[in-house]
Amino acid sequence: MVKKSPVFGIDIDINTLYSHRMKIMDYITNDYKALDLDANVVDVKLFFRYLPFTHFPIVENGKLIGMLAQADIVHLPKDDSPLHKLQHFFKFYKTDVPDSCLDLIGLFAQNDTDILPVTDDKNNYLGYFELDEIIRLFYNSPLFKQGSTTLIIEKETTNFFMSEIAQIIETNNITLLGMYISKITDNHTQITLRLDTEEVNEVIQSLRRYEYEVITESKNDLLIEELKDRSEYLNKFLNI
């Protein structure tokens, strides 16, 4: 089954999307049991001492209550106080069924954590994602295939178009593996491109003809190499 994306107007294979979701859900782990609300401070401090997590889930009767940060408990006195007396430290965040690794990585960054709890629609705790595993999954995508190149380009914010960039690249018979807006200022926007080639000189020159500034320095950028040669020649001439 295929449907049109309401955002980008591109065709999306629903079966492929569902399969991708299932692949991500395969990375849910329960290697370490969630902390119970009745656990005491001594046990939790020992847990964080031997496991290098920034946070860990707290549950009660199978429901996610919140996330406890190692930094919030490490300096507490070692006593038998139960966690339910420390709920003012808890931070609540979670995910259910993510659409992509990017969704997850965004949540990891937003919450400054290396553990992301997973629940169903009734807040029943299912397990957690680990940041390292999701990054590995993301790294295995075609975006990072060997022999590809990253370019960062910039143009006035009011005068650039994603469709134009894609057309420039594809006109040079290069496959665009991905692109995203990596920086926005009041006047300019930077776009990061991932190209399925190491030979990028022609596309760099094409982008410049359309008034895109190439921020990254590529070893295959003939214009940069020519300017360097001229600069070296000028320096030698001035030092004569």
C-alpha positions as CSV (number, residue, x, y, z in Angstrom):
1,M,0.0,0.0,0.0
2,V,1.3,3.4,-1.0
3,K,0.1,6.8,0.1
4,K,1.2,10.4,-0.4
5,S,3.0,12.3,2.3
6,P,1.1,15.4,3.4
7,V,4.3,17.2,4.1
8,F,6.7,16.5,1.2
9,G,4.2,15.2,-1.4
10,I,6.2,12.0,-1.9
11,D,5.1,8.5,-2.2
12,I,5.5,6.4,1.0
13,D,5.2,2.6,1.0
14,I,3.2,1.9,4.2
15,N,4.4,-1.7,4.3
16,T,8.0,-0.5,4.2
17,L,7.3,2.1,6.9
18,Y,5.7,-0.5,9.1
19,S,8.6,-2.9,8.6
20,H,11.0,-0.1,9.5
21,R,9.1,0.6,12.7
22,M,9.2,-3.1,13.6
23,K,13.0,-3.2,13.0
24,I,13.4,-0.3,15.5
25,M,11.1,-1.9,18.0
26,D,13.5,-5.0,17.9
27,Y,16.0,-2.8,19.7
28,I,13.9,-2.5,22.8
29,T,15.8,-4.1,25.7
30,N,15.0,-5.3,29.2
31,D,18.6,-6.3,30.0
32,Y,18.2,-4.5,33.4
33,K,14.9,-4.4,35.2
34,A,13.3,-1.0,35.7
35,L,13.7,0.4,39.2
36,D,10.7,0.0,41.5
37,L,9.2,2.9,43.3
38,D,9.9,1.1,46.6
39,A,13.6,0.6,45.9
40,N,15.8,2.4,48.4
41,V,18.5,4.9,47.9
42,V,21.4,2.5,48.8
43,D,20.4,0.0,46.1
44,V,19.9,2.7,43.5
45,K,23.2,4.3,44.2
46,L,24.9,0.9,43.8
47,F,23.0,0.3,40.5
48,F,24.2,3.6,39.0
49,R,27.7,2.9,40.3
50,Y,28.1,-0.2,38.2
51,L,26.0,0.7,35.2
52,P,27.0,3.8,33.2
53,F,23.5,5.1,32.5
54,T,22.6,8.8,32.9
55,H,19.0,7.9,33.8
56,F,16.9,4.9,34.5
57,P,13.1,4.2,34.4
58,I,11.0,4.0,37.6
59,V,7.8,1.9,37.5
60,E,4.9,1.2,39.8
61,N,2.6,-1.8,39.1
62,G,4.0,-2.0,35.6
63,K,3.4,1.7,34.8
64,L,6.1,4.2,34.0
65,I,6.3,6.8,36.8
66,G,9.3,8.7,35.6
67,M,13.1,8.8,34.9
68,L,15.6,9.2,37.7
69,A,19.0,10.8,36.8
70,Q,22.2,9.5,38.2
71,A,23.3,13.1,38.9
72,D,20.3,13.6,41.2
73,I,21.0,10.7,43.4
74,V,24.8,10.3,43.5
75,H,25.3,12.9,46.2
76,L,22.4,11.8,48.5
77,P,23.3,10.1,51.8
78,K,23.3,6.3,51.8
79,D,20.1,5.4,53.6
80,D,17.0,3.3,53.2
81,S,14.8,6.0,52.0
82,P,12.4,4.6,49.3
83,L,12.3,6.3,45.9
84,H,8.7,7.4,46.3
85,K,10.1,10.1,48.7
86,L,12.3,11.4,45.8
87,Q,9.6,11.9,43.2
88,H,10.5,15.6,43.0
89,F,13.6,14.5,41.2
90,F,11.8,12.4,38.6
91,K,11.6,13.6,35.0
92,F,8.9,12.2,32.7
93,Y,9.6,11.4,29.1
94,K,9.1,8.4,26.9
95,T,8.3,7.1,23.4
96,D,5.9,4.5,22.0
97,V,6.3,3.4,18.4
98,P,8.8,5.7,16.7
99,D,8.7,6.3,12.9
100,S,12.5,6.5,12.6
101,C,15.8,6.6,14.2
102,L,15.8,10.4,13.8
103,D,12.7,10.6,16.0
104,L,14.5,8.7,18.7
105,I,17.8,10.6,18.4
106,G,15.9,13.8,18.7
107,L,14.2,12.6,22.0
108,F,17.6,11.5,23.3
109,A,19.1,14.9,22.7
110,Q,16.0,16.8,23.9
111,N,16.1,15.0,27.2
112,D,20.0,14.8,27.5
113,T,19.8,11.0,28.2
114,D,21.2,7.8,27.0
115,I,18.1,5.8,28.0
116,L,14.7,6.2,26.5
117,P,11.8,4.3,28.1
118,V,9.1,2.7,25.8
119,T,5.5,2.3,26.8
120,D,2.2,1.3,25.1
121,D,-0.7,3.7,24.8
122,K,-1.8,2.9,28.4
123,N,1.6,3.8,29.8
124,N,2.5,0.2,30.5
125,Y,6.3,0.0,30.6
126,L,7.8,-2.2,27.8
127,G,11.5,-1.6,28.1
128,Y,14.0,1.0,26.9
129,F,16.2,2.0,24.0
130,E,19.9,2.7,24.5
131,L,21.4,5.6,22.7
132,D,24.4,3.6,21.5
133,E,22.3,0.9,19.9
134,I,20.1,3.5,18.0
135,I,23.1,5.3,16.8
136,R,24.5,2.0,15.4
137,L,21.2,1.3,13.7
138,F,21.2,4.8,12.2
139,Y,24.8,4.5,11.1
140,N,23.9,1.3,9.2
141,S,21.5,3.3,6.9
142,P,22.5,4.2,3.3
143,L,23.1,7.7,4.5
144,F,26.5,6.6,5.8
145,K,27.5,4.2,3.0
146,Q,31.2,4.0,2.2
147,G,32.4,6.2,-0.7
148,S,29.9,9.0,0.1
149,T,30.6,12.6,0.8
150,T,29.2,15.3,3.1
151,L,28.8,18.8,1.9
152,I,27.6,21.8,3.9
153,I,26.2,24.7,1.8
154,E,24.7,28.0,2.6
155,K,22.5,30.6,1.0
156,E,20.2,33.5,1.9
157,T,17.3,32.1,3.9
158,T,14.7,33.8,1.6
159,N,16.4,32.5,-1.6
160,F,17.0,28.8,-1.3
161,F,14.8,25.8,-2.2
162,M,15.3,22.1,-1.3
163,S,13.9,21.1,-4.7
164,E,16.4,23.3,-6.4
165,I,19.3,21.7,-4.5
166,A,18.0,18.2,-5.3
167,Q,17.7,19.1,-9.0
168,I,21.3,20.5,-9.1
169,I,22.7,17.4,-7.6
170,E,20.6,15.0,-9.7
171,T,21.5,16.9,-12.9
172,N,25.1,16.0,-12.2
173,N,24.0,12.3,-12.2
174,I,24.7,12.0,-8.4
175,T,22.4,10.3,-6.0
176,L,21.3,12.4,-3.1
177,L,21.4,10.1,0.0
178,G,19.9,12.8,2.3
179,M,19.8,16.5,3.2
180,Y,18.7,18.5,6.1
181,I,18.8,22.1,7.4
182,S,21.6,22.2,9.9
183,K,21.7,25.9,10.8
184,I,19.5,28.9,10.5
185,T,20.4,32.5,11.2
186,D,18.5,35.7,10.6
187,N,19.8,36.0,7.0
188,H,21.2,32.6,6.0
189,T,20.5,28.9,6.1
190,Q,23.0,26.1,6.0
191,I,22.0,22.8,4.5
192,T,24.0,19.5,5.0
193,L,24.0,17.2,2.0
194,R,25.1,13.6,1.8
195,L,26.1,12.5,-1.7
196,D,26.7,9.0,-3.1
197,T,30.1,9.9,-4.5
198,E,33.6,11.1,-3.6
199,E,33.9,13.0,-6.9
200,V,32.0,16.2,-6.0
201,N,33.9,18.9,-7.9
202,E,31.3,19.3,-10.7
203,V,28.3,19.5,-8.3
204,I,30.2,22.0,-6.1
205,Q,30.7,24.2,-9.2
206,S,27.1,23.8,-10.1
207,L,26.0,24.8,-6.6
208,R,28.2,27.9,-6.8
209,R,26.6,28.9,-10.1
210,Y,23.3,29.0,-8.3
211,E,24.9,31.2,-5.6
212,Y,25.2,28.6,-2.9
213,E,28.3,29.0,-0.8
214,V,30.1,25.7,-0.1
215,I,31.1,25.7,3.6
216,T,32.9,22.4,3.7
217,E,36.3,22.1,2.1
218,S,36.5,19.1,-0.2
219,K,39.8,17.6,-1.4
220,N,38.2,17.3,-4.8
221,D,37.2,21.0,-5.0
222,L,39.4,22.2,-7.9
223,L,38.6,25.9,-7.4
224,I,39.9,25.8,-3.8
225,E,43.0,23.9,-5.0
226,E,43.6,26.5,-7.8
227,L,43.2,29.4,-5.3
228,K,45.7,27.7,-2.9
229,D,48.2,27.3,-5.8
230,R,47.8,30.9,-6.7
231,S,48.2,32.0,-3.1
232,E,51.4,30.0,-2.7
233,Y,52.7,31.4,-6.0
234,L,51.9,35.0,-4.9
235,N,53.7,34.4,-1.5
236,K,56.8,33.1,-3.3
237,F,56.7,36.1,-5.6
238,L,56.4,38.6,-2.7
239,N,59.3,36.9,-0.8
240,I,61.7,37.2,-3.7
